[in-house]
């Protein structure tokens, strides 16, 4: 039996469109404020220039506004233009998100513990808000694209299916989930052990003296161990294939955010390992031994890959019946 959506499918894209336009306008305003105040990233990251990000936001909003008829799905040209604009928008902040989120968490933890460390943890809040808004706007553009494509194909805008029930998932998918959870947890161990050891005064893996006075209360140490603990808990929840929405959705959200934080750091660190393979003997301003540097960033890479795969697999395995569907009316009998 087929089914049809329980609500007017035109409502969802129009709501998304308004959100996209509002978010893009906010992005332009925040970028203008950053330029006027001279606010810059405390740590330079390989992101697109601000003028290009602003132009992408204007372009995305223009494409959405040009599709003014709610009963008409966007055509291929609009979808392509919105996709390009969304990609350029995301390039303006995606690689800055790991540092932005981490510094905000570390700053809060430092205010709670009163600890001090070897680096400044005061975020540039205007820049942090801008990066988060840019990524939110790009995510809304992606949602608008998906909704428009689904609507054009006559599918449910919310779940993308023609039937309210989630499709059957193969046993290989189900079996992979706990294994991915285990890899995600184990991959976090080397980094966590080193951070705890340094916090307790050990000099294992250190060749400099920048960490001599740190403790678990120091910014970037005990707080990152707490983040690791959150990741472990989320990995366990996802690995158990919990279906309760109040638990499942936050766990998936944290898994996605953790992946976005870990993968860029892991990939960047992996690239920095190339000089080590070519015989360079010092990295990270000579504070961390090459073997410890490699251990941390390989850990990030494997951890991020496993957590990303776990999030995707768990989302697919635990999908529920879509509440936006109702059974299709039975066909009239042939007389």
C-alpha positions in Angstrom: 0.0 0.0 0.0 1.3 3.5 -0.8 0.7 6.5 1.2 0.5 10.3 0.9 1.8 13.0 3.2 -0.5 13.9 6.1 0.1 17.7 5.6 0.4 20.0 2.7 3.9 19.4 1.3 4.1 23.0 0.2 4.3 24.3 3.7 7.7 22.7 4.5 9.8 24.2 1.7 8.2 27.7 2.2 9.1 27.6 5.9 12.6 26.4 5.0 12.9 29.2 2.5 12.0 31.9 5.0 14.6 30.4 7.4 17.2 30.3 4.7 16.7 34.0 3.8 16.7 35.0 7.4 19.8 33.1 8.2 21.6 34.4 5.1 20.7 38.0 6.0 22.0 37.4 9.5 25.3 36.1 8.1 25.8 39.2 6.0 25.1 41.4 8.9 27.5 39.6 11.2 30.2 39.6 8.5 29.8 43.3 8.1 30.0 43.7 11.9 33.3 41.7 11.9 34.7 43.9 9.2 33.7 47.1 10.9 35.1 46.1 14.3 38.2 44.4 13.0 37.4 41.1 14.7 39.5 38.2 13.5 39.9 34.5 14.3 42.2 34.0 17.2 43.6 31.0 15.3 43.8 31.4 11.5 42.1 28.5 9.7 41.9 27.7 6.0 38.5 29.2 5.3 37.1 31.1 2.4 37.4 34.9 2.5 34.6 36.8 4.1 33.6 38.7 1.0 33.1 35.3 -0.8 31.0 34.0 2.2 28.9 37.1 2.1 28.4 36.8 -1.6 27.4 33.2 -1.2 24.8 34.1 1.4 23.3 36.7 -0.9 23.3 34.2 -3.7 21.6 31.5 -1.7 18.9 33.9 -0.5 18.3 35.2 -4.0 17.9 31.6 -5.4 15.4 30.8 -2.7 13.5 34.0 -3.1 13.3 33.5 -6.9 11.3 30.3 -6.3 8.3 32.2 -5.0 5.6 29.7 -6.0 5.1 27.3 -3.1 3.4 24.8 -5.3 6.3 24.6 -7.7 9.4 22.6 -6.8 12.7 24.3 -7.7 14.1 23.3 -11.1 17.5 21.7 -11.7 19.1 25.1 -12.4 17.9 26.6 -9.1 19.0 23.4 -7.2 22.4 23.6 -8.8 22.8 27.3 -8.0 21.7 26.9 -4.5 24.1 23.9 -4.1 27.0 26.0 -5.3 26.1 28.9 -3.0 25.6 26.6 0.0 29.0 25.0 -0.7 30.8 28.3 -0.8 28.9 29.4 2.3 30.1 26.3 4.2 33.7 26.9 3.0 33.6 30.2 4.9 33.4 28.5 8.3 33.4 24.7 8.4 37.1 24.3 9.2 36.9 27.0 11.9 34.1 25.1 13.7 36.3 22.7 15.6 38.4 25.5 17.2 35.3 27.6 17.7 33.3 25.0 19.6 36.3 23.8 21.5 37.3 27.2 22.7 33.8 28.0 23.8 33.7 24.8 25.8 37.2 25.4 27.3 36.3 29.0 28.2 33.2 27.9 30.1 35.1 25.1 31.8 37.9 27.6 32.8 35.2 29.9 34.4 33.9 27.0 36.4 37.2 25.6 37.6 39.2 28.8 37.8 42.1 27.0 36.2 44.8 28.7 34.1 46.9 27.3 31.3 49.6 27.8 28.7 47.4 29.6 26.2 44.7 32.3 26.0 41.2 30.8 26.0 39.2 34.0 25.5 37.1 33.5 22.3 36.4 36.3 20.0 32.6 36.0 20.5 31.5 38.0 17.4 33.7 35.8 15.2 32.5 32.6 17.0 28.8 33.6 16.5 29.5 34.4 12.9 31.0 31.0 12.2 28.1 29.2 13.9 25.6 31.2 12.0 27.3 30.6 8.7 27.3 26.8 9.2 23.6 27.0 10.3 22.7 28.9 7.2 24.6 26.4 5.0 22.7 23.6 6.7 19.4 25.3 6.1 20.3 25.7 2.4 21.1 22.0 2.3 17.7 21.2 3.9 15.9 23.4 1.4 17.7 21.6 -1.5 16.7 18.2 -0.1 13.1 19.3 0.5 12.8 20.7 -3.0 14.3 17.6 -4.7 12.0 15.3 -2.7 9.0 17.4 -3.6 9.9 17.3 -7.2 9.9 13.6 -7.1 6.6 13.3 -5.3 8.1 12.1 -2.0 7.5 13.1 1.6 9.4 16.2 2.3 10.2 15.2 5.8 11.5 11.6 5.3 12.0 11.3 1.5 9.9 8.1 1.4 6.7 7.2 -0.4 5.8 4.9 2.5 5.6 5.9 6.1 7.5 2.8 7.3 11.3 2.9 7.3 12.8 0.5 4.8 14.3 -2.7 6.0 18.0 -2.6 6.9 20.3 -5.5 6.1 21.9 -7.5 8.9 25.3 -6.2 7.9 24.3 -2.7 8.8 23.0 -3.8 12.2 26.1 -5.8 13.0 28.4 -2.9 12.0 26.9 -0.4 14.5 28.3 -1.9 17.7 31.7 -2.5 16.0 31.9 1.1 14.9 31.0 2.2 18.4 33.8 0.0 19.8 36.4 1.5 17.3 35.2 5.1 18.2 35.7 4.4 21.9 39.1 2.6 21.6 40.4 5.3 19.2 39.8 8.0 21.9 42.0 6.1 24.4 45.5 7.2 23.3 44.7 10.9 23.2 42.8 10.7 26.6 45.6 8.8 28.3 48.2 11.4 27.2 46.1 14.3 28.2 45.5 12.8 31.7 49.2 12.0 32.1 50.3 15.5 31.2 47.7 16.9 33.5 49.1 14.9 36.4 52.7 16.1 35.7 54.0 13.3 33.6 56.5 14.3 30.8 55.9 11.3 28.7 55.8 12.4 25.0 56.9 16.0 25.9 60.2 17.6 24.8 59.4 21.2 25.8 58.3 22.8 29.1 55.0 24.6 28.1 53.0 21.9 30.0 55.1 21.9 33.2 52.5 23.8 35.3 49.2 22.4 33.9 46.7 20.5 35.9 43.3 18.8 35.2 41.7 22.2 35.8 43.9 23.9 33.2 42.1 24.9 30.0 42.5 22.3 27.3 43.2 19.4 29.6 40.5 18.2 32.0 37.8 19.8 29.9 38.9 17.9 26.8 38.9 14.7 28.8 35.2 15.6 29.7 34.5 16.0 26.0 36.0 12.6 25.3 33.8 11.1 28.0 30.8 12.7 26.3 31.9 11.1 23.0 32.2 7.7 24.7 28.7 7.9 26.2 27.3 8.9 22.8 29.1 6.1 21.1 27.6 3.6 23.6 24.1 5.0 23.0 24.5 4.9 19.2 26.1 1.4 19.4 23.1 0.1 21.4 20.8 1.3 18.6 18.5 3.3 21.0 15.3 4.2 19.2 13.7 6.5 21.8 13.5 9.9 20.1 14.4 11.9 23.2 17.7 10.0 23.4 18.3 9.1 19.8 18.1 12.6 18.3 20.5 14.3 20.8 23.0 11.4 20.4 22.9 11.7 16.6 23.4 15.5 16.9 26.4 15.1 19.2 27.8 12.4 17.0 27.6 14.7 14.0 29.1 17.6 15.8 31.9 15.4 17.2 32.7 14.1 13.7 32.8 17.7 12.3 35.3 18.6 15.1 37.5 15.6 14.9 37.8 15.0 11.1 39.3 18.4 10.1 41.8 18.1 13.0 42.7 14.5 12.1 43.1 15.3 8.4 45.2 18.4 9.2 47.3 16.4 11.6 47.8 13.6 9.1 49.0 16.1 6.6 51.5 17.4 9.1 52.8 13.9 9.7 54.2 13.9 6.1 57.3 15.9 7.2 57.9 13.4 9.9 58.0 10.6 7.4 60.6 12.7 5.4 62.9 12.9 8.4 61.8 16.1 10.2 62.4 15.5 14.0 60.5 18.4 15.5 56.9 19.4 15.4 54.4 21.6 17.4 57.1 24.1 18.4 59.2 21.4 19.9 56.8 20.9 22.9 55.5 17.5 21.9 57.6 14.6 20.7 57.0 13.4 17.2 55.7 10.0 18.3 53.2 11.7 20.7 52.1 14.1 18.0 51.5 11.3 15.6 49.6 9.3 18.3 47.3 12.2 19.0 46.4 13.1 15.4 46.1 9.5 14.2 43.8 9.0 17.1 41.7 12.0 16.0 41.5 10.7 12.5 40.4 7.1 13.3 38.1 8.4 16.1 36.5 10.9 13.7 36.0 8.4 10.9 34.6 5.8 13.2 32.2 8.3 14.9 31.0 9.7 11.6 30.3 6.2 10.2 28.7 5.2 13.5 26.4 8.3 13.4 25.3 7.5 9.8 24.8 3.8 10.4 23.0 4.3 13.6 20.7 6.9 12.0 19.8 4.5 9.2 19.3 1.5 11.4 17.1 3.2 14.0 14.8 5.1 11.6 11.2 5.1 12.7 7.8 5.3 11.0 7.3 8.8 9.6 4.4 10.7 11.3 3.9 12.9 8.3 2.2 10.1 6.4 -1.3 8.7 6.4 -2.5 5.6 4.6 -3.4 6.3 1.0 -7.2 6.1 0.3 -8.3 2.7 -1.1 -9.0 2.8 -4.8 -12.7 2.9 -5.8 -14.1 -0.5 -6.7 -14.5 -1.1 -10.4 -18.2 -1.7 -11.3 
